[in-house]
Amino acid sequence: MVRKRYSDELRRQVVKAVEQGSAVADVIKRFGIAEATYYRWRERYGDAPPERDQRLRGLEEENRRLRALVAKLVLRVQELEEQQEVRR
């Protein structure tokens, strides 16, 4: 399937149409885009309240921290498994 490319201007236009009161279903049908695509564009091009941006940054930082912790724990489990194999 060929992937369509949309300009930033069109993406902003789609998001603005919904922000001005049009139904998401109507807008995605009119522009021929998937609903998931609209919601991705809304995250990027929509007017977000500052509180949401701050919360999002906090969640992203927590996500990074937790991913690093998981990676560290996975390495530790591998080390312990290797030690267990050596003892057998």
C-alpha positions in Angstrom: 0.0 0.0 0.0 1.3 3.5 -0.9 1.7 5.8 2.1 0.2 9.2 1.6 2.2 12.3 2.6 0.3 15.3 4.0 1.6 18.8 4.4 1.8 20.4 7.8 -0.6 23.0 6.7 -3.2 20.3 5.9 -2.6 18.6 9.2 -3.2 21.8 11.1 -6.3 22.5 9.0 -7.7 19.1 9.9 -7.0 19.6 13.7 -8.4 23.1 13.6 -11.7 21.9 11.9 -12.3 19.6 14.9 -11.3 22.2 17.4 -13.8 24.6 15.9 -16.6 22.1 16.5 -16.8 19.7 13.6 -17.2 16.0 14.5 -14.0 13.9 14.2 -15.9 11.3 12.1 -17.0 14.0 9.6 -13.5 15.5 9.3 -11.7 12.2 8.9 -14.2 11.2 6.2 -13.9 14.5 4.4 -10.1 14.4 4.3 -9.8 10.6 3.8 -7.6 9.9 6.8 -7.7 7.2 9.5 -9.0 8.1 13.0 -5.7 7.2 14.5 -3.9 9.5 12.1 -6.2 12.4 13.3 -5.4 11.7 16.9 -1.6 11.7 16.2 -1.9 15.0 14.4 -4.0 16.4 17.2 -1.2 15.6 19.7 1.3 17.3 17.5 -0.6 20.2 16.0 -3.5 20.9 18.4 -3.8 23.5 21.0 -2.7 21.8 24.2 -3.2 23.4 27.6 0.2 24.1 29.4 -0.8 21.7 32.2 -1.1 18.8 29.8 2.3 19.6 28.3 3.9 19.7 31.7 2.2 16.4 32.7 3.3 14.8 29.4 6.9 15.8 30.0 6.7 14.3 33.5 5.3 11.1 32.2 7.9 10.9 29.4 10.7 11.4 32.0 9.2 8.7 34.2 9.0 6.4 31.2 12.7 7.0 30.4 13.6 6.3 34.0 11.5 3.1 34.2 12.9 1.8 30.8 16.4 2.3 32.2 15.5 0.5 35.4 14.0 -2.4 33.4 17.1 -2.7 31.2 19.3 -2.7 34.4 17.2 -5.4 35.9 17.2 -7.5 32.8 21.0 -7.4 32.8 21.0 -8.4 36.4 18.7 -11.4 35.8 21.0 -12.5 32.9 24.0 -12.3 35.2 22.3 -14.4 37.9 21.2 -17.0 35.3 24.7 -17.2 34.1 26.0 -17.6 37.6 23.4 -20.3 38.2 24.6 -22.2 35.1 28.2 -22.1 36.2 27.3 -23.6 39.6 25.6 -26.6 38.0 
